[in-house]
Amino acid sequence: MPWMIPRLLKNLWAGPVTWRYPSTPRIPISGGRGTLSHDAERCDLCGDCVRLCPARALELDEAAKKLSYNPFRCIYCLVCADSCQHGAVTALPAHEVPAPQPQMRMWK
């Protein structure tokens, strides 16, 4: 028990370990997974990203020629970005701002 006293005293005068979010924004970790981006000009709507997504966060509407993305379902494994042969789906280093309700994103 006496061996804990130095550690206890050190922790009493140390600064906070956590971020004071949202007043202090979080700095993204380098190499971390950010938000997904879609380039409609490069996309040929082949559906590879939709078929390989393990979380089913992507949906393809071939009639309307739209790709929709649900960020609340996405687990950010980046299988969709790796499977895209044309580089239309990419990951950006910026992170999403927390949202109070789930919402779909329509990509054309």
Residue, then its C-alpha position, 0 to 999 in steps of 0.5 A: m500500500p505505501w508504494m501507491i503514495p508517490r503515484l497518488l501524489k503525482n496524479l493529484w497535481a497532474g492536468p486532466v487526461t481527457w479533452r474538454y469537448p466540445s469547447t476544445p475540438r479534438i485533433p484527429i490522429s494521423g492515419g485515423r479513419g475520417t469521413l467518406s467522400h464520393d466523387a460522382e464524376r469517377c463513379d460508374l455505379c458498378g456497386d462493388c462498394v455496396r456489395l462489399c460493405p459489411a455494415r450495409a451503410l451504402e445503398l445503390d439506386e440504379a434507376a435514379k443513379k444515386l448512391s446513398y450513405n448512412p454514416f450511423r451504420c458505417i464502421y469505417c473499415l474502408v472496404c468500400a474505398d479499397s474495392c472502388q476500382h476508379g477511386a470514387v469512394t475515398a476517406l478524408p482525414a476530417h471527422e464528422v461532427p456529432a449529429p443528434q439524429p441519424q440522416m442519410r447522405m445522397w451521392k449523385 
